[in-house]
C-alpha cells in the first residue's frame, strides 16, 4: 500500500517565526502531535513535535512567575527548537517503508515530500494502525487461525480450503518467513464468524491436519466498552 493513499493532505503547518506558545496551543486545539515548519517560500525546513515543546518548556521548579513564563514562551520561536534534519517519505513509497522509518528513528509521524520537494501530506502512527487493521480485515472477521506451514506451493490453500468447507469466509491471509523455522512459514488466516459448534469442529480438524498455534476470536463489541472517555 502506498503512502499517498493513506496520508493526511489537510495539513496544519507553522512558519519559522511562530512562537512556542502559539504552536503548543495549536497542537492542543487540533489534537495533533507534530507540526511541519515551512519557510516563506512554502518549503519544509523543519518539524516540531509535542516532545520538543515539552523539552523546551521551563521546569516546574522554575522561579519564574506566570507572567514571566508566558513572556518567555511567547518570545521563543519555533526555529529555536525545531528539528531541521527532517526524516521524510515520498508519496510513491510504501506504508511499510514509512513504518520502518518511524520505528528506526523513534518518531510518530513523517512529512510526505514529492519529487519537487513540496510538502504534500503527513503520515502518522495512527495512519499506520489504520493500514494494519485494513490489511488484517479485523472489522470483516473476528476469528483468526495461526499456523506453522511448510514453505511450498499450495500449503496455504490447504487449511484455507478446510476453513471454507465449514462455511468460513476468508477475510485475510498474512504470511511471514521471518519468525518461522527454516523451510516453514507462519500463516495467519482470518475468517468470518462461525457458530460455536462449527468453530469447535473446525478447530479440531485443523489441529489434526496442520500445526495450529492458536485460534483467537476478536469481540468487536468490546471496543465500545473499553473506549477511553475523557470528561
C-alpha positions in Angstrom: 0.0 0.0 0.0 1.3 3.4 -1.0 1.8 6.4 1.4 -0.3 8.6 -1.0 -3.4 6.6 -0.4 -3.2 6.9 3.4 -1.5 10.2 4.2 -3.4 13.2 5.5 -3.5 16.0 3.0 -5.3 18.6 5.0 -2.1 20.0 6.5 -1.7 22.2 9.6 1.7 23.9 9.4 3.5 26.8 11.1 6.2 29.2 10.0 9.7 29.5 11.4 8.8 32.7 13.4 5.8 31.1 15.1 6.1 31.3 18.9 6.4 28.2 21.0 3.3 29.2 22.9 1.2 29.5 19.7 2.4 26.2 18.4 1.6 24.5 21.7 -1.9 25.9 21.7 -2.4 24.9 18.1 -1.4 21.3 18.8 -3.8 21.1 21.7 -6.7 22.6 19.8 -6.2 20.3 16.8 -5.2 17.3 18.8 -2.1 16.6 16.9 1.4 15.7 18.0 3.6 17.4 15.4 3.7 20.4 13.1 5.7 20.8 9.8 7.6 24.1 9.7 7.6 26.0 6.4 9.8 28.9 5.3 8.5 32.0 3.4 8.7 30.1 0.1 6.5 27.4 1.5 9.3 24.8 1.6 9.7 22.4 4.5 12.6 23.5 6.8 11.8 21.6 9.9 9.3 19.8 12.1 8.2 20.4 15.7 6.8 17.7 18.0 4.9 17.8 21.3 8.0 16.3 22.8 10.1 19.2 21.5 7.7 21.6 23.2 7.8 19.7 26.5 11.6 19.7 26.4 11.7 23.4 25.7 9.3 24.3 28.5 10.8 25.6 31.8 10.9 23.1 34.6 8.1 23.1 37.1 10.7 24.1 39.7 11.3 27.4 37.9 11.3 30.6 39.9 9.6 32.5 37.1 6.1 33.8 37.8 3.3 33.2 35.4 3.8 36.5 33.5 7.5 35.9 33.1 6.8 32.3 32.0 4.2 33.4 29.4 6.6 36.1 28.1 9.3 33.5 27.7 7.2 31.1 25.8 5.7 33.8 23.5 9.2 35.2 22.7 10.8 31.9 21.9 10.4 30.9 18.2 9.8 27.5 16.6 13.1 27.9 14.7 15.0 27.8 18.0 13.9 24.3 18.9 12.6 22.6 15.7 14.3 19.5 14.2 16.0 20.7 11.0 17.2 17.3 9.6 13.7 16.1 8.8 13.1 12.4 8.1 10.6 12.2 5.3 8.8 9.8 3.0 7.7 10.0 -0.7 4.1 9.6 -1.8 5.0 6.6 -4.0 6.8 4.8 -1.3 5.1 2.1 0.7 3.4 2.4 4.1 5.6 -0.4 5.3 8.7 1.6 4.5 7.2 4.6 6.3 6.6 2.4 9.3 10.3 1.3 9.2 11.4 4.9 9.1 9.3 5.8 12.1 10.5 2.8 14.1 14.2 3.2 13.3 14.0 7.0 14.1 11.7 6.6 17.1 9.2 9.2 15.7 5.4 9.2 15.4 4.9 10.9 12.1 6.6 11.7 8.8 6.1 14.6 6.4 5.4 13.5 2.8 7.5 15.2 0.2 7.1 14.9 -3.6 9.9 14.9 -6.1 9.8 18.8 -6.3 10.4 18.8 -2.6 7.0 20.2 -1.9 5.1 19.1 1.3 2.1 17.2 0.1 1.0 15.4 3.2 1.8 13.8 6.5 1.5 10.2 7.7 1.3 9.3 11.3 1.3 6.2 13.5 -2.5 6.4 13.6 -2.5 6.1 9.8 -0.2 3.0 10.1 -2.6 1.4 12.5 -5.5 2.0 10.0 -3.5 0.3 7.3 -2.8 -2.7 9.6 -6.5 -3.0 10.5 -7.4 -2.7 6.8 -4.9 -5.4 5.7 -5.8 -7.8 8.6 -9.6 -7.3 7.9 -10.4 -7.2 11.6 -13.8 -5.5 11.0 -14.7 -8.1 8.5 -14.0 -11.2 10.5 -13.5 -12.0 14.1 -11.7 -15.4 14.0 -8.0 -15.8 13.4 -6.1 -19.1 13.0 -2.3 -19.2 13.3 -0.3 -21.9 11.6 3.2 -23.1 11.0 3.1 -24.5 7.5 5.6 -26.0 5.0 7.1 -23.3 2.8 5.9 -24.9 -0.5 3.3 -24.1 -3.2 -0.2 -24.9 -2.1 0.5 -25.1 1.6 -1.6 -22.1 2.5 -4.5 -23.2 0.3 -4.9 -26.5 2.2 -6.0 -25.0 5.6 -7.9 -22.3 3.8 -10.0 -24.9 2.0 -10.8 -26.7 5.2 -12.0 -23.4 6.7 -14.2 -22.8 3.7 -15.7 -26.3 4.0 -17.1 -25.3 7.3 -18.7 -22.1 5.9 -15.9 -19.7 6.9 -15.4 -16.9 4.5 -11.7 -16.0 4.2 -11.2 -12.3 5.1 -7.4 -12.1 5.0 -4.2 -14.2 4.9 -1.0 -12.9 6.3 2.3 -14.8 6.0 5.9 -14.4 7.0 9.1 -16.4 7.0 11.0 -14.1 9.4 9.7 -15.8 12.6 9.5 -19.3 11.3 11.9 -22.2 11.2 13.8 -22.9 8.0 11.6 -24.4 5.4 8.4 -23.2 7.0 6.3 -20.1 7.2 3.9 -18.7 9.8 0.5 -18.0 8.3 -2.4 -16.1 9.9 -5.8 -16.7 8.3 -8.8 -14.6 9.4 -12.3 -15.7 8.6 -15.9 -14.6 9.2 -17.8 -15.6 12.4 -18.9 -19.1 12.8 -21.4 -20.8 15.1 -19.7 -22.2 18.2 -20.3 -25.8 17.3 -18.8 -25.4 13.8 -15.8 -23.5 15.2 -15.1 -26.3 17.7 -15.3 -29.0 15.0 -13.2 -26.8 12.6 -10.5 -26.2 15.2 -10.3 -29.9 15.9 -9.8 -30.8 12.2 -7.2 -28.1 11.8 -5.3 -29.4 14.8 -5.3 -32.9 13.4 -4.1 -31.9 9.9 -1.8 -29.0 10.5 0.4 -27.4 13.1 -2.0 -24.9 14.6 -0.6 -22.4 17.0 -3.9 -20.9 18.2 -7.4 -19.9 17.4 -8.4 -16.5 18.6 -11.7 -14.5 18.4 -11.9 -10.7 18.4 -15.1 -9.5 20.0 -15.5 -6.1 18.4 -18.4 -5.1 20.7 -15.8 -4.9 23.4 -14.3 -1.9 21.6 -17.0 0.5 22.7 -17.0 -0.8 26.3 -13.2 -0.3 26.6 -13.2 3.1 24.9 -11.4 5.8 26.9 -13.8 8.5 27.8 -12.5 11.9 28.7 -14.8 14.0 30.8 
